[in-house]
Amino acid sequence: MTATALPLRPNRPATLGLFRGLLIAAAAGVVLAVSGAFGMIDAPLWLRLVYWVPVMLAGALWGQVCSRLIDRWIDMDERPWLAVAALTAAITGPVSFMVWFVTGVVFEGEPYPLSTLPLMVGPVLTITAVMSAINVFLSRAQPVQTHAGSAGSAPARFPDRLPMKLRGAAIRAVQAEDHYLRIHTDRGSDLILMRLSDALEELEGLEGSQTHRSWWVAKDAVRDVARGDGRATLTLDGGVTAPVSRRYARALREAGWY
C-alpha cells in the first residue's frame, strides 16, 4: 500500500460551515442585544451590541472547534440530536466562564465575584442548545452527484490522480480515511492524500454520487442493495460494500439508485 502525496486545497464545505456559523452567531447577537435579553434592556443599545455580538462570535468559534472534535466520534448526519447534546455539553462550560468574566468587565468594570459563575450556566446552556441545533440541522444537505460528460466535454480530472499502477482503471468508489482517500478500482485499491470535498469536484464527468459523508460511488459499479433499520448498503463490483447514510437515502432513491 502506498500513499501518493498531493497538494491539499482549502476544504470548501468546512469554510462555508465556519462562515455560516459566524453569520448566524452575529445575527443572534444583534437579536439578543436589540431585545435586551436576560435583563439587559436598561443598558444602552450600543453597549448591548458591543457585548452580545463579540460574545456570540467567540462562542461560535469555540463551537467550531468542538464540532470538529465531536464529528470524529459522532456521525452528525445519522445522530443529529446526540450531536446537539454533545456540542451543548462541550461548549457550555468554557463559554459560561467567558461570559462570567466578560459580563463583569463590560457592565461593572471588573469581573463579578466567582460565586456568581453558576448563574451564567443556565442562560449559556439555553443559547448554546439552540445555536447547536440550528447549525447541526442546517449542515444536513443533499448528496453531491456527479454526471457523465457529454460528447466533446472535458473529461473528469480525478482519474489523473490515480497512482501509476492504477492508471486507466475503472473507478468504482472513493472512500475517505482521515486525510486520505482510498480509491477502489477494478485493478485493486490504493491511497492518495486528498480531501473528499475536493475529489467530488474532480469526479464530475463520471456518473456517480456521494452516498455517505465519507463515500462516493460510481453508479454502474452497484450490483446489489441491502436495506434494514432505515439504512442501505451498496454492494459493488469486486465485493466492496459502501454505506448509504440516512441523510442521502431519499435523494438516492429518487435518483433511481435503488
N, C-alpha and C positions, 0 to 999 in steps of 0.2 A: 504493500500500500504506500502510495506516495501522496504528497500534498503539494500542488502547484501554487506558488505564491503569486497573487495578482493584486494590483492596486485596489485598495478599498476606497470606495466613494462614500460621501455622506449618506446615512440612512434616511431617506426622504420621509417614510412614514413616521419614524421617531421624531424627526424635526417638525413635521406637521403636528404631531401629537403634543410636543412641547409648546409650540406656538398656540395651538387651540387651548391647551390648559391655562396658559398665561392670559390669554384673551378672556376666557371665562372667569378667571380669578379677578382680573381687573374690573370686569363688568359687575361681578358680585360685590367687589369693594365699593364701587360707586353706589350701588343699590343700598348697601348697608349704611353708607355714610349719609345719603340723602334721607333715608328713613329714620335715622337716629337710633339704630338698633341697639339693644342692650342698655337702655337708659342714657344714651349719649345725645339725646335730642336737644339738650340745653347748650351743648358746645357749639361754637361757630362752625358753619358748614365747611369752611376751608380747613379747619383743624381736623374735622372728621375725615375729610378726604385724605389729608396728609397722613392720618393714622391708618385708615382702613385699606387703602389701595396698596401701599407697601407691605402691610401685614399679610394681605391676601396673596400678593405676588411671591413673598418669601415662603408662605405655606405651600403654594403651588410648586415652587422649585423643589422644596423638600419632598413634596408628594411625587414628583417625577423620579427622584432618586429611589424612594420606597417602591414605586411602581416597577422600576427596572429590576429591583431585587426580588420582589414578590412574584413577578412574572416568570421567574426561573422555577418556582415551586408550585404555583397555582396557574392552571390554564384559565385565563380570564374569559376566553370565548366559551368554554364549557361550564365554568362555575363562576358566573359573574357576581352573584351575591356573596359568595365566600371571599372573592377578591375584594369586594367593597368592605366587608368586615375586617379583613386583614389590613387593608390600607388604612382604614379608620383607626385601628389599634396601633399601627406603626407610626402614624402621623401625629396622633393626639398628644402624646406625652411631650415630645420635643417642642411642638408648636405651642402647647399650653405654657411651657416655661418662657418661650419667646414672647408670647402675648402678655404674660405677667410682667416681664421686665419692660417691654416697650410701652405698655399702658401706663405704668407708673411714671416713666420718664416723660412721656408726651403730656400727660394730664396733671402730674404733680411735680415734675422737675426732678424726680428721683425714684428709684424702684420702690414698689409697695413693700410692706413687711412680708416676709416669707410665709407667714401664716395665712395670707390671702391667696396663695398659689392654688389651693384646691378649688377656690371659687371660679377659677378660669377654666377648669376642665369641662364643665357642663356645656357652656357656650361653644368652646372649641370643638368638642365632640359632635355637637349638633351640626355645626357648619361643615366640619370635615366629612361627616357621613353623607351629607347632601352633595358636596362637591365631588366626593369619590364616586358616588353613584352616577352623577351626570357624566363624568369623564369616562368611566368604565363602559357605560352603555352607548355613549357617542362613538367610542372606538370600535364598536361592532359594525363591520362593513360587509359589502359584497365581496366575493372572491375575485381575484384578478384573473380574467380569462384571456387567453391568447388565441390568435386565429391564424390559420394557414394563409400564406401570402398568395395573392392573385398572380396570374401570369405577368411577368415583367416587373413585379415589385421587388424591392430589396429583400434578400434572404435574411432569415433570422441570424442574429450576431452571436448568439450563445454557443452554437456548435464550434466556433473558433476557440472557445475556452477549453475545449476538451484536451486532456493530456495526449501526447503523441500516440500512445498505444491504443487510444480510443477514437482517434480521428476518423471520421467517416461513419461511425457507428450510429445506430438509431437510438435516440434518447427516449427512454421510457418514463423516467421520473427524475425529479431533483429533490433531494431531501436535505434540510438544514440540520447541521450538527455543530452547535456553538457558532463559531465564526467561519466554519467551513460549510461547503456543500458537497454532499455525496451524489454523484451523478450515476444513475442506473441506466445501463445501455444493453443492447443485445450482444455486446462483447465483454460484459462484466461491469464493474463499478470502480470508481476512484474518487479521490477528494481534490477539491480546489479551494483556495482561500477567497471567499466572496460572500456577500450577503444575499439572502434570497430576494430581498426587495429590489436589489439591483439586477439580479438574474431574471426576474419577471419581465423587466423591460426588454431585455435582450432575447427573451424567448418568443416575443412577438414575431410571427412568421411561421410558428409551429402550432398545430391545433392542440390545445390543452387548457388546463385550468388549475388554479390553486384549490386544493381540497382541504387544506388544514393550514394553520399558520406556518407550519414547517415543511409543507409538501406542495410541489407542482407535479401534475401527472399528464402525460400525453394521452389524449382521448382514445386513439386507436390501439393503445397498449392494454386497455382494460379488457379482461376476459371474464370476470365474474364479480358479482356484488353480493356481499353478505350483510344483512341488516338485523339489528337487535338492540333493544334498550334505547331506541331513538337514535342510534348511530348507524353508520355504514362503514364497511371496509372494502376497498377495491383490491382485487387480485389481478396482478399484471402479468404479461408475458414473462416467463422466467421464474414465476413464483413469488415475486416481490409483492408485499401487501402494503397498501397505503391507506391511512385513516381518512375519513371524512368527518370533519367537526360539525356539530350542530349549527354552528354559525353559517356554514356554507351549504348544508344539506339541501335546503329548499331551492336555492338558486341552481344547484347542480341537477336536481330533479326536473326543474322547469326547463333546463337546457338539454334534457334528454339523455343525461348520463346514465340513469337507471330508473 
